[in-house]
């Protein structure tokens, strides 16, 4: 993907050595993760951590130099699994585990995620192969929302780490990379195969809060080819691990019901890559809150390749500026403040006025009436 051709033995060995040499992050970078509170979502940590790489590795950020571009690309690819594992460890409050020599890309990630100083972790080869295939299927997929975000950011000549951080932020949305997490939540809500007919009816009747996740795509108006491979991978893993997950039966039955329903066929709603990917990740021990991080880990290779393509064409590089057609009101006169009609959010009385707490309850929103407000500003209220 980076070079447009498959490597020979010599090139592959050199590439692997380069990646392995960049697995580590600066030792002081570990302190960065201490600022996040426990239970912070790993994607929030990933956005911040990826952008912050430019503060530690700022010596090769000249996008106009081919050598600098290659070094940045290698660093990003190598450090993404390390950052992802560190984000997870920070989320659950465990110490960081360092990468190890002699392990593949997927094996190192699983090791850094699951090992602890007091417990050795032996990587299951079935899990590692599943992660490899998952990352390949998510590596690149033309001009989707996050990839376009990376290219728009790159067109301003921003450093590549900032561009990839922007892509991660875009990917976080439930309509994009967060869809695999939403699929698992949907299957949990359905519960069992017997509840599928009612769920299908609720979707078609547009019942509030009920959506069919993992179906439909902006490009594919038939079955997403990646979803076919993901379904095959899912079945292979379950067979090899002798693993049983009731959600797989719910997913298969839901897919069958939707594919035979004219309502969904007319709207070209077919399974996409996210429909089975969450079930695959759960089978190999990846927790729900890491699903979108896994998507980002796979897609980061595609993002940095897209960035390289963009900045390598220096003569054709222009800052991105999407066209916007104004459809608002025409010229308006400025009214005096006395004659204006309020269109702003307001509160009818002091009882509805939100106040921000400080001190021990910092960040909490309180509602207090003026009658109950304390005479002086104690620590628990904002001045």
Buried (B, 14 or more C-beta within 10 A) or exposed (E): EBEEEEEEEEEEEEBEEBBBEBBEBEEEBBEBBEEBEEEBBBBBBBBBBBBBBBEBBEEBBEBEEEEBBBBBBBBBBBBBBBBBBBBBBBBEEBEBBEBEEEBBBBBBBBBBBBBEEEEEEEBBEBBBBBBBBBBBBBBBBEEBBBBBBBBBBBBEEBBBBBBBBBBBBBBBEBEBBBBBBBBBEBBEEBEEBEBBEEBBEBBEEEEEEBEBBBBBBEEBEEBBEBBEBBBEBBBBBBEBBEEEBEBBEBBBBBBEBBBEBEEBEEEEBBBBBBBBBBBBBBBBEBBBBBBBBBBBBBBBBBBBBBBBEBBEEEEEBEEBEEEEEEEEEEEEEEEEEEEEEEEEEEEEEBEEBEBEBBEEEEEEEEEBEEEEEEEEEEEBBEE
